[in-house]
Amino acid sequence: MIVESINLKVIENSIREIQDTLKADIIGNNICRVGDSVTWNDYQTGIIKNTYYPIEYQSIIDRKQYSLLLSDLSALQFYYNFNRDGKLISARLALYPNPDLTLPVENVNELQNLQYRDLMYDHMFSIMDIMSDLEARDCLFPTNTSHIRFDYDGEAKSHSTSHFQISGINDFRIDTNFILLPKTFLLLCENLMDIDLSLLINLNEEHHFSDFTDKNRNKWHFRYLQSH
């Protein structure tokens, strides 16, 4: 299916199938239509950077910056913006998984007994510094440490039109040649969630929209920043 076929009706149908199929697992629903956009209530632009993931996740939940909140506490964002002619301008789909915290550590300083003297040792102490700022006696280590995001920007000049990103890292983008629908994005993230999506697989829907020109695609959009 070519990208010109994507429209508000197609997006809304995809979201409606998710809502109908997963209604027993949806514990928060902020999806709304504002003008020519499919978005969520009180939509706020931007992402949270340089923040310990459990705090980033909690901020998303507290400010209700999600389209759907599921029973496993995964937060999903679906955003599609069209112009007055019905052409897709931009899209953002993101999954903020439940941090899935491990058992509490009674005393973070116990980790100072680590015998390693390499970069991992320094990394662990960086984490400890962040956790100490929380002023919590029983600190928790998350097993999920970032969100995953798909972005489409039809007017992008400095990078590919469509790509995946991890957390707030702008120096690494995984280029794509398609635009994902909400249901397909959900299925793509299935292994990151604790929700049964088997019924969604049986629903009829084109997987994605492709066949658009993007001269920046397949130019590796990442760089290694060396310290001086």
ABEGO torsion letter per residue (X at the ends): XBAAABBAAAAAAAAAAAAAAAAAABABBABBBBEABBBBBGBBBEBBBGBBAAAAAAAAAAAGBBABBBAAGBBBBBBBBBBAAGBBABBBBBBBBBAGBBBBBABAAAAAABABABAAAAAAAAAAAAAAAAGBABBBBBABABBBBBBBBAABAABBABBBBBEABAABBBBBABBBBAAAAAAAAAAABBBBAAAAAABBBBABBBGBBBAABGBBBBBBBBBX
